[in-house]
Amino acid sequence: MKIEFLFVGKTSEKYLAQGIDIYLKRLNRYVPSSIIVIPSSAESGNRKNELKKESESILKKISERDFVIVLDERGQEFSSIQLSGLMNKSMLNSIPKIIFIVGGPYGISELISARANQVVSFSKFTFTHQMIRIFLLEQIYRSMTILRNEPYHHS
């Protein structure tokens, strides 16, 4: 299994980029993982057109066999243990690639949400699209340590 993270737009804050790199390196000890940055279209001010353009770019990166998880505030909330269960189930079902998608400033289009196998919310709070990236990588890393019964997660 492989994990890809599709992020719309660059991570402009240096401290967030450093944290993302740390967790990506840790995660790669368990499963091959990479980040793909989809260019943001958020400069024109036309939300509908921007989401359409971003969606087209995202869909080009996804195959029919990929298990797609979209982060969206309207999604299902998981505990860390439940998320590790979802990861375990994916591995047991021999899913070749899990793709996590984090939208840009305008979120994710309905087209992408419709393609998703799972829509996940991290909280009822609203986080910036850049901050949630480090939270996501940390939680996937935590999932791997839970599955291996390592001492990182304390429940």
C-alpha positions in Angstrom: 0.0 0.0 0.0 1.0 3.6 -0.7 -0.3 6.9 0.7 -0.5 10.1 -1.2 -1.6 13.4 0.1 -3.0 15.8 -2.4 -2.8 19.4 -1.2 -4.3 22.3 -3.0 -1.8 25.2 -2.9 1.6 25.5 -1.4 2.3 25.4 2.3 3.5 29.0 2.7 4.2 29.0 6.4 7.7 27.7 7.1 6.9 26.2 10.5 4.1 24.2 9.0 6.2 23.0 6.1 8.9 21.9 8.6 6.3 20.0 10.7 4.8 18.3 7.6 8.3 17.2 6.5 9.0 15.7 10.0 5.8 13.6 10.0 6.2 12.6 6.3 9.6 11.2 7.1 8.3 9.4 10.2 5.4 8.0 8.2 7.6 6.7 5.4 9.2 4.3 7.9 5.8 2.5 7.9 4.4 3.0 4.4 5.6 4.7 1.2 4.1 8.2 1.4 4.3 11.3 -0.7 2.8 14.8 -1.1 1.5 16.2 -4.4 0.7 19.9 -4.5 -2.1 20.9 -6.9 -1.8 24.5 -7.9 -4.3 26.8 -6.2 -6.6 28.8 -8.4 -7.7 31.2 -5.6 -6.4 34.4 -7.2 -9.3 35.2 -9.6 -12.0 35.6 -6.9 -14.5 33.4 -8.8 -15.0 30.6 -6.3 -17.0 28.3 -8.7 -14.5 28.5 -11.5 -11.6 28.1 -9.1 -13.1 24.9 -7.6 -13.8 23.5 -11.0 -10.2 24.1 -12.2 -8.8 22.6 -9.0 -11.2 19.6 -9.2 -10.0 18.8 -12.8 -6.4 18.8 -11.6 -7.2 16.6 -8.6 -9.2 14.1 -10.7 -6.2 13.7 -13.1 -4.2 12.4 -10.1 -6.8 9.7 -9.1 -7.3 6.3 -10.6 -10.4 4.1 -10.3 -8.6 1.7 -7.9 -7.5 4.4 -5.4 -9.3 4.7 -2.1 -10.0 8.4 -1.7 -10.4 10.2 1.6 -11.5 13.8 1.5 -11.1 16.2 4.5 -14.3 18.3 4.8 -15.9 19.9 7.8 -19.2 18.1 6.8 -17.5 14.7 7.0 -17.6 12.0 9.6 -15.5 12.5 12.7 -13.2 9.7 13.8 -11.2 9.1 16.9 -7.5 8.2 16.4 -8.3 4.6 17.1 -11.1 4.6 14.6 -8.9 6.2 12.0 -6.2 3.5 12.6 -9.0 0.9 12.1 -9.8 2.5 8.7 -6.2 2.4 7.7 -5.9 -1.3 8.9 -9.0 -2.3 6.9 -7.5 -0.6 3.8 -4.3 -2.6 4.2 -6.1 -5.8 4.8 -8.2 -5.3 1.7 -5.0 -4.8 -0.4 -5.9 -1.3 -1.5 -2.9 -0.2 -3.5 -3.1 3.5 -2.8 -5.0 5.7 -0.3 -5.2 9.3 -1.3 -6.0 12.0 1.2 -7.3 15.3 -0.3 -7.1 18.6 1.4 -8.7 21.5 -0.5 -7.5 25.0 -0.8 -9.1 28.2 0.7 -12.4 27.4 -0.9 -12.5 23.8 0.2 -13.5 20.9 -2.1 -16.1 20.8 -4.8 -19.1 18.4 -4.8 -17.5 16.6 -7.7 -14.5 15.6 -5.5 -16.7 14.8 -2.5 -18.8 12.5 -4.8 -15.7 10.6 -5.9 -14.5 10.1 -2.3 -14.8 6.7 -0.7 -14.8 8.5 2.7 -15.3 12.1 3.8 -13.6 12.9 7.1 -13.9 15.9 9.4 -11.2 16.5 12.0 -13.4 18.8 14.1 -16.3 21.1 14.2 -13.7 23.9 14.4 -12.5 25.5 11.2 -8.8 25.2 10.5 -6.8 26.8 7.7 -6.2 24.5 4.8 -2.5 24.7 5.6 -2.7 23.8 9.3 -4.9 20.8 8.7 -2.1 19.3 6.6 0.2 18.8 9.6 -2.7 17.5 11.7 -3.5 15.0 9.0 0.1 13.7 8.7 0.4 13.4 12.4 -2.8 11.4 12.7 -1.8 9.0 9.9 1.6 8.6 11.6 -0.3 8.0 14.9 -2.5 5.4 13.2 0.6 3.5 12.1 2.0 3.5 15.6 -1.4 2.3 17.0 -1.5 -0.6 14.5 2.1 -1.6 15.5 1.3 -1.3 19.2 4.0 1.3 19.7 4.1 3.7 22.6 3.4 6.9 20.7 -0.4 6.9 21.3 -1.6 6.9 24.9 -5.3 6.0 25.3 
